[in-house]
Amino acid sequence: MELEQRTRELREQLNYHIYRYNVLSDPIITDAEYDRLYHELRQLEEEHPELITLDSPTQRAGSDLSEDFPKIQHPVSVLSLANAFSVEDLRSWEERNQRLLPADTDLDYVLEPKLDGLTVVITYENGILTKAATRGNGEVGDDVTANIKTVRTIPLRIPVHRDKGPAPERVSVRGEVLFFKKDFEALNQRQEAEGLPLYVNARNTASGTLKQKDSRITASRPLSAFIYDVLDSVGLKLDTQQEMLDFLQDMGFHIPPQSNYYPTLSDIIQQLPTRESLRDSLDYEIDGLVIKVNNLHLANELGVVGKDPRGAIAYKFPAQEASTKLIGVTVNIGRTGKITPTAQLEPVFISGVTVVNASLHNYDLIASLDIRLGDTVIVKRSGDVIPYVIGPVTGSRTGSETPITPPEFCPFSGDPIIQPEGAVDYYCPNPRCPERVFRKVEFFVSRGAMDIEGMGPQTVKTLIEKGIITDEGDIFYLTPEPLLELEKFAQKKVDNLLASIEAAKHRPLAQLITSLGIDGVGGTIAELLASEFQSIDELISTSEAVKQAAVAFRNAASPLIEAAENPGANQLLADTQRNIERLRNPLIELVPRYRDGQEIGSRLQRLLKSLEAYGALDELVAPLQAMIRAAQPLIRIEGLGPILVHNIVDWFADDFNQGIIAKMKQAGVNMEAEARTLSSNKLEGMTFVLTGTLPSMTREEASALIENHGGKVTGSVSKKTSYVLVGDSPGSKATKAAQLGVPTISENDLKAMVGV
Ligand SMILES: [Zn+2]
């Protein structure tokens, strides 16, 4: 009787949580807590099948169907997996299976990672990809064929290598679409560089990306996929899971790495601790392991219980999420003045570590997730990433929670906090703010930046507090005397520090640029700048020229802006408002659009149509052209987005920053690019444009090869372009080349030209 009561409770609770999760999108328990309840119900039902009711959550699988897509019927049911949380669970799974099979049947297994992605079913007919669908409700899924075709790791035709063929008449495979950690990071860096909100959850973002109505958006985001199962086929005979994986690999699918065969369950159990400890070092998120009976005939014989096949089980790792209370928010000021809020939490134990602080991202995201002080929040911790708040558990609010707003004044310098137009973040605008100076110098001397040994954060702090340095330029003027007076600074230590400062004067240009701490300019961007500009002076003069042109543009545009914003027109149309924004930020909004410098007049007229009534748009053309010309050295660098160009110009055209640079230059810090020794001058005078994916080298490698032989690489095709180097799935640049009659070449052609 008690059991019946407990199963009823569990059913009700789970159904309620499913409703909160799926219908309200507002879960009040973590996934792990849900899994525990589900598992308990599952076990009770297995031991007492008479307690299973039709409304039990175990009798249905989740659904990801949406109304926006046509549906595809799966060839067979796409099943889910039962979960195991312990070694005992695994042992009893094997025992149950053995009871169902003839006595003395030996079971062997394949162990695979349990990928944290989105399940897809892809069908190939005579080797051609014809259909792709999401899992949906397990019977029908959303048709995402066009979007799946944009995922580079999914072959459009199998086998990829002819000698592995032929492909079966028809085969439907199952796999998981996901973001590699580095790709997800890069996606967020791009969002950040463009001033757009960050994505919090890789899995949800992957799902959202795959369900874009416009497959160009899907294509622009670096999704990956692993394929691990043959669901159904015609003309294919497989006896074991291992053969299946071999088949998939032969066809050219990306199968999950570390999918291995083990003769017994004990062998697998021995593997569990190692596999779990490797979890964070993998390139992709996994939330457990999948153990499959290797013999497909036996697996088939074992059949299905509910929606789960008996022949496979998911071993779940301990949760990386937990809920706790948000008891405070601290404000940190970074070197650029950017304010980052950090959550103070009631201590909570997550996968082996007690967490008391977590990232709250930024204030816009706090507002959009509606996180409030005093909320119970869900916190995630995975790998080396700083733990972060996923969102609030709004169901457990008491009414005493308070909204979290950015501070009005900088807690360190007292300056009013600003939010630059169009920016997500808030800033302390004062470059002399002691906290900003500290963060800046701390970064400047760090490894990967100027790499000055013996200057830890505490030393930096003391030097600033004692007024010995006021910015990073002062470091190069340090003398032994004031240092010797510092605590724990003996002669030897002072000598070492000064030697290390002396060495830092000779760092390569790119390293110096990195050290300046310009918002968004890390090592890669610094390398790009150092290969385009010969010196810091060149960067300054380009930035000054752009700034001057921007001032001229602003002068030309301001009568127009004023007229459009006159008091009579207090109800501005959205379109007009948007166009005024464009005029206010020409470097970000207009320059990138017209960088080719062609037909600016008529294109500007079309873009700013709603402003026509307020003044002469023609007058903007000349100053805009001047701006584009001035910015050319920056905007032609591929990989440098408009926001970065803006940040770079802002930094180098700034008087305060120029003062620091002058100080360093005076002290003998290297400000020049090293003369490059070329491998040959075979490509001298030639200009190349790259498009598409090259077969055996990255774009960076191809650019380096071209530059090493005296050639130049630019971002856009013009009549002056000598060659367009075309790879797989080229963009509009290849079309442009054809229009302008610019010859196109392949990677092999390029190699032949330089003789490698
Ligand atoms: Zn401040």
Residues whose N, C-alpha, C, O or C-beta is under 5 A from the ligand:
A	BS01	ZN	C410 F412 S413 G414 C428 C433
